[in-house]
């Protein structure tokens, strides 16, 4: 931890789904495909010592949205997320490390298709303030990268006449979030 402490109101904060995006990017052939999940809930519990804070998020995998209905249906299938058997993806923090006044690493367990793996989110604290409805909000931006194969999501196809595959293994995850302090 650095000598610079971040002042955040202690308490329980719930993700605001209207002002939060949980998105991803994956390599496809020679380009990239971007998508997001529109159904999720999450709680941030801030402590007096910010490094003792916790984060828990659950994502409804059936709400995947890449802008193409056929691709989204395929991603929900047994080839990828298998949402009928594994409807949610979860993240539960295991530790918080402060790197600067606004930069943190939040370690935790990411679970997809019943497989849990440790991940580290690089988190930027964007601030705390009031909103027009009398509430108090915090804003954060977080990023990480995972291997989809480590979670049992290994469907792919070879590119004809090449040793390349259609879909990349590395998934970049990006989260822009606002959370509202609960009374």
C-alpha positions, 0 to 999 in steps of 0.5 A: 500500500502507498502512503496516499490513502483513498477516502471512500465512504464506508458501507455497502454499494450496489452496482447501478445497471443503468450506469455500468457496463461489463464488456469484453473483446476477443480476437476473431480472424484478423479483427476483434469482436466486442460484446457485453452482458446486460444482466448482472448484480454486484455489491461493493463493501467498503471498509475503513481500511480500503484494502479490507473492502470486498466485491461480489458480482454475478453476471447472467450469461444469457444476457450476452450481447455482441450485436448479432443474435445468431452469434449470441445464441451460439455463445449461449450454447454448449460450445461456449457458456452452456447457459442452461447448465451454467447460467451465471459467471461470478467474481468474488474478491479475495484481496485489495492492494492499493497502488496509488491514490486512485489505482488498485489491484483487486484479486479474486476468484472468477467462476465460469462454467463451474471452473474457478480461477484466480484473476486480478483486476486493475482498478481505477477509482474515478471518484465519489459524489452525490447524484441528482436523486439524493444518493451517493455514488462511486465510479470505477473502471476495471480491466483484466485478461483471461484465457477462455480455455482455462474455463473450459471454453475451447470451441474453435475452428481452423482457418482453411489453409492455415495453422491459425484458429478463428477465435483467440484464446485471450479475452479482455474484460473491461468494466465501467461501473457506478455503484450507489451507497445503500442506506 
